[in-house]
């Protein structure tokens, strides 16, 4: 049992509530997952299906989505002594020194690669990890207890190399490896995420068409996700993002006209809030963000949030509390457990609205 303690939420999440496979493999459809709607103004909740989204939103509302596509960012590797390891690539774009962030994981036959607790990882400066087709990654220096900067030496360009030799990152709650297509959303057009921006996974072309017919607007941002490593519960680190000028203008227009800006995923909240200027307006922005959103900071660019169900990571729950308020968040999580909602990237969703 996992206690949601970072915000003092008196809720436990039974392990059987982890979604172990995509909705389609469970006999449903992508857009057939459940959606719990919480409204901050009243503190009330509604139990819905995701296909109800066009009716729940209002004409003139704006959904901001992440168009980052998921990479097959898990690579098989070997240590100098021949021990197999998994290398998770946390950023497809190098830093200014040309280094990439990587995580080493222990290979467990028939299961997902396992987390090395601090002090047990073989990672050290100068360690060379052999990769397929003559590729290699040489660790340079630690970034966190689990992430390292590494120099990659690959026989082909990185995205092509991952396409040939990588697979989607998965964790122990998922029952087996699923094809990379299972980790893409209908909005995915810009490759770069190590893990799926999963709040948008339930969207289908049919739901998007019905949203348009309802007068709900949709606009993109890009934020390439890093490796979450859910066992570590770390605060987010720097991620590459882009808020296009057209999206920034549309957010300003919608809010000026009394519409609501609903972020689809915590990645979108982070991108939008990182692009807010000192005068409170949203600006076109292209760069890296290290922003951590808390209730004390609050949010200035979004009014609501569509998100999945999160493990007790302070960074995510603090962001959710900044959008929805702690009282509503606690009600939503208690209701989700009581009604057996499913957690993680293949699970159900939570729509947090101001009213």
C-alpha positions as CSV (number, residue, x, y, z in Angstrom):
1,X,0.0,0.0,0.0
2,X,1.3,3.5,-0.8
3,X,0.4,6.4,1.5
4,X,-0.2,9.8,-0.2
5,X,1.7,11.6,2.5
6,X,3.4,14.5,0.7
7,X,0.4,16.7,1.2
8,X,-0.9,14.9,4.2
9,X,-3.6,13.2,2.2
10,X,-5.1,10.4,4.2
11,X,-5.5,8.0,1.3
12,X,-3.8,4.7,0.4
13,X,-3.6,3.3,-3.1
14,X,-3.9,-0.5,-3.3
15,X,-1.3,-1.9,-5.8
16,X,-4.1,-3.7,-7.7
17,X,-5.3,-0.2,-8.9
18,X,-2.3,0.1,-11.2
19,X,-3.3,-0.1,-14.8
20,X,-1.1,-3.0,-16.0
21,X,-2.0,-2.7,-19.7
22,X,-3.4,-0.2,-22.2
23,X,-7.2,0.3,-22.2
24,X,-7.5,-1.4,-25.6
25,X,-5.7,-4.5,-24.2
26,X,-8.2,-4.6,-21.3
27,X,-11.1,-4.9,-23.8
28,X,-12.0,-1.3,-24.0
29,X,-11.0,1.7,-26.1
30,X,-8.5,4.5,-25.6
31,X,-11.3,7.0,-25.0
32,X,-13.3,4.5,-22.9
33,X,-11.5,5.2,-19.6
34,X,-13.2,6.8,-16.6
35,X,-12.9,10.4,-15.7
36,X,-13.5,11.9,-12.3
37,X,-14.5,15.6,-12.5
38,X,-13.7,17.8,-9.5
39,X,-14.9,21.4,-9.2
40,X,-13.0,23.7,-7.0
41,X,-15.8,26.3,-6.5
42,X,-18.2,23.7,-4.9
43,X,-15.8,20.9,-3.9
44,X,-18.1,18.5,-5.7
45,X,-17.1,15.6,-7.9
46,X,-18.8,13.7,-10.7
47,X,-18.0,10.2,-12.0
48,X,-17.9,10.3,-15.8
49,X,-16.5,8.6,-18.9
50,X,-13.8,10.3,-20.9
51,X,-16.1,10.4,-23.8
52,X,-18.2,12.9,-21.8
53,X,-15.4,15.5,-22.0
54,X,-17.0,17.6,-24.8
55,X,-20.2,18.0,-22.8
56,X,-18.4,18.8,-19.5
57,X,-16.4,21.6,-21.1
58,X,-17.9,24.9,-22.4
59,X,-17.9,26.5,-25.8
60,X,-15.0,28.9,-25.8
61,X,-12.8,26.8,-23.4
62,X,-9.3,26.1,-24.5
63,X,-7.5,22.7,-24.1
64,X,-3.7,23.1,-24.3
65,X,-2.0,19.8,-25.3
66,X,1.5,18.5,-25.4
67,X,2.6,17.4,-28.9
68,X,5.7,15.7,-27.8
69,X,6.1,12.2,-29.1
70,X,7.4,9.4,-27.0
71,X,10.8,7.8,-27.8
72,X,11.8,4.2,-27.4
73,X,14.2,5.4,-24.8
74,X,15.2,2.2,-23.1
75,X,18.3,0.5,-24.5
76,X,19.9,-2.8,-23.6
77,X,23.5,-2.5,-22.4
78,X,26.4,-4.4,-20.8
79,X,28.9,-3.4,-18.2
80,X,32.6,-4.1,-18.7
81,X,32.3,-7.4,-16.8
82,X,29.5,-8.5,-19.1
83,X,26.6,-7.8,-16.7
84,X,23.5,-6.8,-18.6
85,X,21.9,-3.5,-17.6
86,X,19.2,-1.3,-19.0
87,X,20.0,2.3,-20.0
88,X,17.1,4.8,-19.9
89,X,17.8,7.9,-21.9
90,X,16.3,10.9,-20.1
91,X,16.9,13.6,-22.7
92,X,17.1,13.3,-26.5
93,X,18.8,16.7,-26.6
94,X,22.3,17.1,-25.1
95,X,23.2,19.9,-22.8
96,X,25.6,22.6,-23.7
97,X,28.5,20.3,-23.1
98,X,27.1,17.6,-25.4
99,X,26.1,15.3,-22.6
100,X,22.9,13.3,-22.2
101,X,21.1,12.4,-18.9
102,X,20.8,8.6,-18.5
103,X,19.7,6.2,-15.8
104,X,21.1,2.7,-15.3
105,X,18.7,0.0,-14.2
106,X,19.1,-3.6,-13.2
107,X,17.9,-6.3,-15.6
108,X,15.4,-8.7,-14.2
109,X,14.5,-11.6,-16.6
110,X,10.9,-11.5,-17.5
111,X,10.2,-8.3,-15.6
112,X,10.7,-4.5,-16.0
113,X,14.2,-3.2,-15.4
114,X,14.6,-2.6,-11.6
115,X,15.6,0.6,-9.8
116,X,19.0,0.7,-8.2
117,X,18.6,2.2,-4.7
118,X,21.2,4.9,-3.9
119,X,24.5,3.3,-3.1
120,X,23.8,0.1,-5.0
121,X,24.2,1.3,-8.6
122,X,27.3,0.4,-10.6
123,X,27.4,3.9,-12.0
124,X,30.7,5.7,-11.6
125,X,32.7,8.3,-13.5
126,X,34.3,6.8,-16.5
127,X,32.1,3.7,-16.6
128,X,31.6,2.6,-20.2
129,X,28.3,0.8,-21.0
130,X,28.3,-1.1,-24.3
131,X,25.2,-0.6,-26.4
132,X,23.8,-2.5,-29.5
133,X,25.5,-2.3,-32.9
134,X,28.8,-1.0,-31.4
135,X,27.3,2.0,-29.6
136,X,28.4,3.0,-26.1
137,X,27.6,5.4,-23.3
138,X,30.4,6.7,-21.0
139,X,29.3,8.1,-17.7
140,X,30.9,11.4,-16.8
141,X,29.4,12.8,-13.6
142,X,26.3,12.4,-11.4
143,X,23.3,14.7,-11.7
144,X,21.2,13.1,-9.0
145,X,21.4,9.9,-7.0
146,X,20.2,8.0,-10.0
147,X,20.8,10.2,-13.1
148,X,24.2,10.7,-14.7
149,X,25.6,12.8,-17.5
150,X,26.9,10.6,-20.2
151,X,28.7,10.9,-23.6
152,X,27.0,8.8,-26.3
153,X,29.0,7.2,-29.2
154,X,26.5,5.8,-31.7
155,X,26.8,4.5,-35.2
156,X,23.7,6.4,-36.5
157,X,21.8,9.6,-35.5
158,X,20.2,9.2,-32.1
159,X,16.5,9.1,-33.1
160,X,17.3,6.5,-35.8
161,X,19.4,4.5,-33.3
162,X,16.5,4.5,-30.8
163,X,14.1,3.4,-33.5
164,X,16.3,0.5,-34.4
165,X,17.4,-0.7,-30.9
166,X,15.2,0.9,-28.2
167,X,11.9,0.1,-26.7
168,X,9.5,2.1,-24.5
169,X,10.4,2.6,-20.9
170,X,8.2,0.6,-18.6
171,X,8.0,0.1,-14.9
172,X,7.1,-2.8,-12.7
173,X,3.3,-2.1,-12.6
174,X,3.0,-2.7,-16.4
175,X,2.6,-6.4,-17.2
176,X,4.9,-6.6,-20.3
177,X,6.6,-4.5,-23.0
178,X,4.1,-2.8,-25.2
179,X,4.9,-1.4,-28.7
180,X,5.9,2.3,-28.8
181,X,2.6,3.1,-30.6
182,X,0.9,2.3,-27.3
183,X,2.8,5.2,-25.8
184,X,1.8,7.8,-28.4
185,X,-1.1,10.3,-28.1
186,X,-3.1,11.6,-31.1
187,X,-1.3,14.9,-30.7
188,X,2.2,13.4,-30.9
189,X,4.2,15.1,-33.7
190,X,7.5,16.2,-32.2
191,X,9.8,13.3,-31.0
192,X,11.5,13.9,-27.8
193,X,9.8,12.5,-24.6
194,X,11.4,9.7,-22.6
195,X,8.0,8.9,-21.1
196,X,4.5,9.5,-22.6
197,X,2.7,12.7,-21.8
198,X,0.0,10.4,-20.7
199,X,-2.9,12.7,-19.7
200,X,-3.7,13.0,-23.5
201,X,-3.6,9.3,-24.1
202,X,-7.4,8.8,-23.9
203,X,-8.1,11.4,-26.7
204,X,-9.4,9.8,-29.9
205,X,-10.0,11.5,-33.3
206,X,-13.7,11.1,-32.5
207,X,-13.5,13.0,-29.2
208,X,-11.3,15.7,-30.8
209,X,-13.9,16.2,-33.5
210,X,-16.7,16.4,-31.0
211,X,-14.8,19.0,-29.0
212,X,-14.4,21.1,-32.2
213,X,-18.1,20.8,-32.9
214,X,-18.8,21.9,-29.3
215,X,-16.7,25.0,-29.8
216,X,-13.9,23.9,-27.5
217,X,-10.5,25.1,-28.9
218,X,-7.3,23.0,-28.9
219,X,-3.7,24.4,-29.1
220,X,-0.3,22.8,-28.7
221,X,2.8,23.3,-26.7
222,X,5.9,21.0,-26.6
223,X,7.6,19.7,-23.5
224,X,9.9,16.7,-23.7
225,X,9.6,14.6,-20.6
226,X,12.5,13.2,-18.8
227,X,12.7,9.9,-16.9
228,X,10.4,9.9,-13.9
229,X,11.8,6.8,-12.0
230,X,8.7,6.6,-9.8
231,X,10.6,4.8,-7.0
232,X,12.7,7.9,-6.3
233,X,9.9,10.5,-6.0
234,X,12.2,13.3,-7.1
235,X,11.3,16.9,-7.9
236,X,11.3,17.5,-11.7
237,X,14.6,18.7,-13.3
238,X,15.2,20.8,-16.4
239,X,13.1,19.8,-19.4
240,X,13.1,21.3,-22.9
241,X,9.9,23.1,-23.9
242,X,8.3,25.4,-26.5
243,X,5.3,27.6,-26.2
244,X,4.5,28.8,-29.7
245,X,3.5,32.4,-30.4
246,X,0.1,31.4,-31.7
247,X,-0.7,29.4,-28.5
248,X,0.4,32.2,-26.3
249,X,-1.9,34.6,-28.1
250,X,-4.8,32.2,-28.0
251,X,-4.4,31.7,-24.3
252,X,-4.6,35.5,-23.8
253,X,-7.6,35.8,-26.0
254,X,-9.6,33.0,-24.4
255,X,-9.0,34.3,-20.9
256,X,-9.9,37.9,-22.0
257,X,-13.2,36.5,-23.4
258,X,-14.0,34.7,-20.1
259,X,-13.1,31.2,-21.3
260,X,-11.2,28.7,-19.3
261,X,-7.7,27.4,-20.1
262,X,-7.4,23.7,-19.3
263,X,-4.0,22.1,-19.4
264,X,-3.9,18.5,-20.6
265,X,-1.2,17.1,-18.3
266,X,1.3,18.4,-15.8
267,X,3.8,18.9,-18.6
268,X,1.5,21.5,-20.2
269,X,1.1,23.3,-16.8
270,X,4.9,23.4,-16.5
271,X,5.4,24.7,-20.0
272,X,2.7,27.4,-19.8
273,X,3.7,28.6,-16.4
274,X,7.3,28.8,-17.5
275,X,6.3,31.2,-20.3
276,X,4.4,33.7,-18.1
277,X,6.1,37.2,-18.2
278,X,6.4,39.4,-15.1
279,X,3.3,41.3,-16.1
280,X,1.3,38.1,-16.2
281,X,0.9,37.7,-19.9
282,X,1.9,34.5,-21.8
283,X,4.8,34.9,-24.2
284,X,6.3,32.8,-26.9
285,X,9.2,30.9,-25.2
286,X,11.7,28.3,-26.3
287,X,14.2,26.8,-23.9
288,X,14.6,24.8,-20.7
289,X,12.5,25.0,-17.6
290,X,13.4,24.0,-14.0
291,X,10.2,25.5,-12.6
292,X,8.6,23.6,-9.7
293,X,5.0,24.7,-9.1
294,X,3.6,24.8,-5.6
295,X,0.5,26.1,-3.9
296,X,2.5,29.0,-2.6
297,X,3.5,30.0,-6.1
298,X,0.1,29.3,-7.6
299,X,-0.7,29.2,-11.3
300,X,-1.2,32.2,-13.6
301,X,-1.7,30.8,-17.1
302,X,-4.1,27.9,-16.5
303,X,-7.6,27.5,-14.9
304,X,-8.0,23.8,-14.9
305,X,-6.1,20.5,-15.5
306,X,-6.8,17.1,-17.0
307,X,-4.3,14.7,-15.4
308,X,-3.8,11.1,-14.6
309,X,-3.6,9.6,-11.0
310,X,-0.2,10.2,-9.5
311,X,1.9,8.4,-6.9
312,X,2.8,10.4,-3.9
313,X,5.5,12.6,-5.6
314,X,5.5,16.0,-4.0
315,X,6.3,17.7,-7.3
316,X,3.1,16.5,-9.0
317,X,0.8,16.6,-6.0
318,X,1.9,20.1,-5.2
319,X,1.2,21.2,-8.7
320,X,-2.2,19.7,-8.6
321,X,-2.9,21.4,-5.3
322,X,-1.8,24.7,-6.9
323,X,-4.5,24.2,-9.6
324,X,-7.3,22.6,-7.6
325,X,-6.7,23.4,-3.9
326,X,-5.9,20.8,-1.3
327,X,-9.5,20.2,-0.1
328,X,-10.7,19.2,-3.6
329,X,-7.6,17.1,-4.3
330,X,-8.2,15.1,-1.2
331,X,-11.8,14.5,-2.1
332,X,-10.8,13.4,-5.6
333,X,-8.2,10.9,-4.4
334,X,-10.5,9.4,-1.8
335,X,-13.2,9.0,-4.4
336,X,-10.8,7.5,-6.9
337,X,-9.7,4.8,-4.5
338,X,-13.2,4.2,-3.3
339,X,-14.5,3.7,-6.8
340,X,-11.5,1.7,-8.0
341,X,-10.1,4.1,-10.6
342,X,-6.9,2.9,-12.3
343,X,-3.5,4.6,-11.8
344,X,-0.5,5.4,-14.0
345,X,-0.1,6.1,-17.8
346,X,-2.6,3.5,-19.0
347,X,-5.2,4.3,-16.3
348,X,-8.1,6.7,-15.7
349,X,-8.1,10.5,-15.6
350,X,-9.0,13.3,-13.3
351,X,-10.4,16.6,-14.6
352,X,-9.9,19.5,-12.2
353,X,-12.1,22.5,-13.0
354,X,-12.5,25.9,-11.3
355,X,-16.3,25.7,-11.4
